[in-house]
Amino acid sequence: MKMSNGVEWAMHCCVSLGQAVDPVPAARLAELHGVPTAYLAKHLQALSRVGIVRSVPGPAGGYVLTRAAGSITALEVVEAVDGAEPAFRCTEIRQQGPLALPAKSCRVPCAIARAMAAADAAWRAALAAITIADLAANIDADSSGTALRDLRDWLTDGAR
């Protein structure tokens, strides 16, 4: 399965917004992550459409999470950016070619379709079990040990 870069960017933005006290402009989030503002804004809009973030207008505006980071799952972010379609689509290839089976013989999904559906379900269950708060809780361990504090300080300095 291949996900777009937007998924990574959106996840990082959600973790960052979970640490913010005030709304954070898209340009500031883009600066923080070193990504193009226009492209990031597109993904923030996707998050906004599904209610993960909302835009706060005005000179002190920007984006905020709509609910606690502990209630937003990684799966929600992935689906907001890349859609909810399954990674595998069965085209009933069994009914094609010189050894094609009749439709009546294909009432049950084949072993390949079942395996792919099971893998997709496991992947979705794993992402649904991880929240933005869970991701944030691991940031310090994955970096300098002060990354969350540094992030909060950086976001606060930008609001002044």
PyMOL commands that set and color helices and strands:
alter all, ss='L'
color gray80, all
select helices_A, chain A and resi 5-19+26-33+37-49+69-71+74-82+93-95+103-106+111-128+132-137+139-142+147-159
alter helices_A, ss='H'
color red, helices_A
select strands_A, chain A and resi 53-56+62-65
alter strands_A, ss='S'
color yellow, strands_A
deselect
rebuild
show_as cartoon
